[in-house]
């Protein structure tokens, strides 16, 4: 399916995003919120960071949930090596299972070990085919991330890129990131309810999710409300 | 075989979904966020491709999108259909 958007419109849209992100304080706040969302989405993560680049690929706005992440990020650009730069160059997710054993970016890995970070996951933010930044999560122990976390981060990167594209100004990115944060909290409640139903009925994740959906439909209740009942035990309807 | 195949059901569901989205003025980003909230696993791009019949999503994801749409379009007379509504065998048609 080919997009109908002309090259001109595309250039204008990307330029708009980049201009918006150069408006420093508001953009930094918005990006910081995104980093926070990333950390909350991936429970194994001890820290997260987001970097946005200008049209020349230079990092312009960065935010991280803690100073170690920020320092390690900056180091990548100084050394010219690291998972985020490779994620950027290859437009693909990069996973470091154990910084102590990584040979791809030896200098950077050494620093990561010294900082106490064991695993990293980094993925580019792609808006309409153009990279506008990168998002990454770190964990103190090795082997913290699996395909599941890769999938979650990819999901978030897709949402974040769309959000950046849809926003008219940095304030709006901040508001949209806040919606994402609340959506995430609700999502966790739904997934907990699904987990309870899986165990209760000895069924797989998909069947449990379908059961929850079928029951909300039958009872004409919002999914979140029913999920909260199941997860909270208080008024557990014993589905 | 009276049971419609998966691709046909997906097409009917996607059509119904698109109709309600348009009638209720729900945008793709809003739909995706609600779908994500309900535990949906796919990205915005996949959802968009599904709406344009370029991708057949698994039944659970299609039903989550229908549910997300209907929750957002509350009070709207038209409802996005679930997979069970589109299969001639109805809800009992498992197997």
Interface residues (C-beta under 8 A of the other chain):
Chain A: X1 X151 X154 X155 X158 X159 X162 X163 X166 X179 X180 X183 X184 X186 X187 X190 X191 X194 X206 X209 X210 X213 X216 X217 X222 X223 X224
Chain B: X29 X32 X33 X34 X36 X37 X38 X39 X41 X42 X43 X44 X45 X49 X52 X54 X58 X59 X60 X63 X64 X67 X71 X82
